[in-house]
């Protein structure tokens, strides 16, 4: 089980939770960022939707998108923050785009009505190793590369490790910001100001702590440990591990206890049983 070490006030724009909060709650920043990344003009976007869930088949693998946006022309933009290089990233982009299209069809659209769509991964590390700041992929004919398929399904990988030479000022500044450098740039300053404001948002702090717990299946982990050492001992070890994880978010004893009992496996755990693991 992967543990998140950062406390809420330490989050940056490249952390998934903060990334979503800044863009979803600031549509104008989201619109401007899309313009910079894709070098296009967008008049208006619909309300961004953080972590939109698409599940087409009951027994299939669904997806949860970080930010999902429509513009005035119906163009769809899916923006994902990718902090680690993963080998399956290209196929993940293919799957995401396919699920987005299936979701549109499911809503009654005909094939000819499928709109232009962009799946955008903002990567902190170079996903392909060629130092390009932007990798843009469109389907072309192998025998004649002047022929585009024109299926309007575009995949874009933004590379924070890319070569900055010759880049537009806004894009170069944004890539530097992804690496932790706050340069003099309007877009970067606006994003960074929103990050600072978000760090002071008490409700989001609590949401950050509980959202991670919601994604952890402590019950299954307890059962797995219990298969080897007995169910009772497994749940006890699971509780200790859970308390230790939450301490990465907050050291407040009451916050930790309230977070623990929200989990189904530990909802009836006595307060003193939780607190003994704090030391």
N, C-alpha and C positions, 0 to 999 in steps of 0.2 A: 504494500500500500504506500503510495507516494504521499509524503507529508509536505505541507506548505509551511515554510519557516517564517515568511514575512508577516509582521504585524500590519494591521490595516494602515496605520499612518506612514508605513514605509513603502506602500504601493506606488508604482510609477505607471505611466501610460501604457507600457508594454505588458503589464500584468493584465490577464484576461478580464478580471472583474472591473478594474479601473478603465480599461479600454472600452468596454461596453457602456459603462456609466457615462463617460465623457461624450461619446458619440450619440448615444440614444437620447440623452437629455439636452443635447445641443445640436439640433438639426442643421443649423447654418454652418457650424464647424464641420460636420459630417459632409455636407454638400461641397464645401470648399476643399476638403481633403480629397474627395473623389476627383474634383477638377484637377488638382495638382498631380495625383497619382496617374491619372489616365490622359492628362493633357487635353481635356475637353471642356465644354461649357455646359452647365446645367442650370436651368432657371429655378427649378423648385424640386424638392424631394418630398415624398410622403413621410410620415412619422417613422423614423427608423425603429426596427424591432429587434431587441437584443435577444439572442439565443432562441430564435424562432425554431420550433420543432416541426419537422416534417416526417410523418410516418405513414407511408402509402399502404403497406401490407402489414397485417397484424402479426405475421411471423417473420417479417423482414427486418433488416437493420435500418433504423431511422437515423436522422441526423439532427443535430442541434447547432444552429448557425449563430455566430457571434453577433453580427449586425446584418440586417436584411432591409434593403431600401428600394423603393420605386421612385422614378422621376416622372416628370410631366408627360413624357412620351411612352411611359410604361416599361422603360428599360429597367432591368433588375440588377442590383448590385449586392453581392454577398461579400462582406469583408471579414477576414479571419486574421487573428494575431497568432503568429507561429514563432515561438521562442526557441524551439529546438529543430535541428535538421532531422527529418525522418525519411527513410527510403521510400515509404509508401505515399509520400506527399503528392506526386503526380497522379496516382490512381485515386487518391482521396479527392483531388480536385475534379476528376472525371465523375466520380460517384456523386459528389455534391451537385454538380451541374445537371446530371441526369435526374436526381431527385427533385431539383427545383423545377425542371421541365415537366416531370410527371405530376407534380403538385399543381401546375398550371392546367394541364390537361384534365386532371381530376375535377378542377373547378369548372369544366365545361368548355375550355378553349379548344379550337381545332388546330391541327398542325400548322396551318398557314398563319395562325394568329399568335404563335409563339414569338415572344419579343426578344430583342437583343438582351443577352445576359452576360454579366461579368462575374467570375469567381476570382476574388482577389485575396492572396495570402501575403501578409506583411511579415517578412522573415528577418530575424535578427542575424542569422547566419546565411551564407551563400548556399542556396539549395542545389546549384548545379556546378559551381566551381569555376565559372568564367569571369567573375568580377563585374558582370553587368549589373547596373543599378535596378534595371527593370527587365524582366523576362516576360514577353507577351507571346502567347501561343494562339494561333488560329489554324483551322484545318485547310491544307492546301493539297493540290494534286502533285504526287511524287514525280510523275513523268514531265509535267510542265508547271513549274512553280509560280508561273504568272496566273494560274487558275486557282481562285479561291472557292472553297465549297460554299461559302456564304450561308452557313447554318446559324450564324450570329451567336455562336457559343464561344466565348473568349475567356481564356484563363490567364491571369496576370500574377506574377510573383515579384514582389518588391523586395530588394536585397539591401539591407542596411550596411552590408560590407562591400557594396559595389563602388566602383571608381566614380568619384564626384566630378571629375574634369568634364567641362562642357555641359553640365546639367543646368536646367532652369534653377534660378535662385531658390524658389520655394521648395522644390523637390530636394535639392541639396541640403537645405536647412532642416527639412523633416528627417532625412536619413541620418543627419548628425544628431538630431534630437533622439532618435531611436537608440543611439549609442550612448546617450546620457549627456550630450552637450546642448545646453540651452543657448542658442545663438540669437542674434538680433534679427528677428523675422516675425512678421505680424501673425502668421498662422501658428508658428511654434509658440509664440507668447500667449496666444489665446488658448491653445491646448494646455500649456503648462499652468496657466492661471486657473483653468477649470479643474485640473488635477489637485491643485492646492485647496480649492474650495471643497472638492469632494472629500478630501482627507478630514475635513472638519464636520462632515455630515454624519451625525450620530446614528441615524436609522440605517444608513448604508454600512456603517461599521458593524452593526449587529447582523445585517443581512449577509455581509461578507463572511462572518464567522459561521453562521448557520447554514449558508449555502454549501459550504464545503462539507459540513456534516451530512447534509441531505444527500450528497453524492456518494458518500461512503456507506457501503452496505455492511454495517457492523454486525448485524445478525449472522450473515453468512460467514464472516470472518470468525466469529465466536464459535460457530458450529464446526468449522474446519479445524480450529485449534482443539476443540472438544473431542473430535474424532481420535486424536492422538493422546490427549491427556485427561479426557473426561469433560463432559459438558460444563459442569460447575466451574472447574478450573479454567476452562477455555473462556467463559464469560468474564471471569475475574481478570484474566490476562488481557482480554479485549477492552475491559474498562480501564485498566492501567494504561494501555496504549492510546486509548481515546483521550484520556485526561492529558497525557503527554502531548498529543497532537494539538489540542485546544490551547495549551499553554503557549504554542507558537503564535496564537492570535491575541490572547489576553492572559494576564496573570491575576485578574480579579476573581476571587474565589466564588462569588455569587454568580458572575457571568458564566463561569465554567460549569457550575452545578446546573444552572438553567439550561445550558446547551446540552448537557448530558441527558437530562430527563426528557428532552424533546425527541430523543431517539427511542424508537419502539422497544428495542431490546433492553433498554435501561430505564424505562419510564417510572418504574416503582423502586428504583435504587435509593436507599436512605441517604440523606445529606452527608452524614458522617462517613459513609462508605466511600463517597466520592472524594471528600476532603482529605482522607488519609493518604491518597495518592499524590497530593500536591507537594508533599515533602519527600 
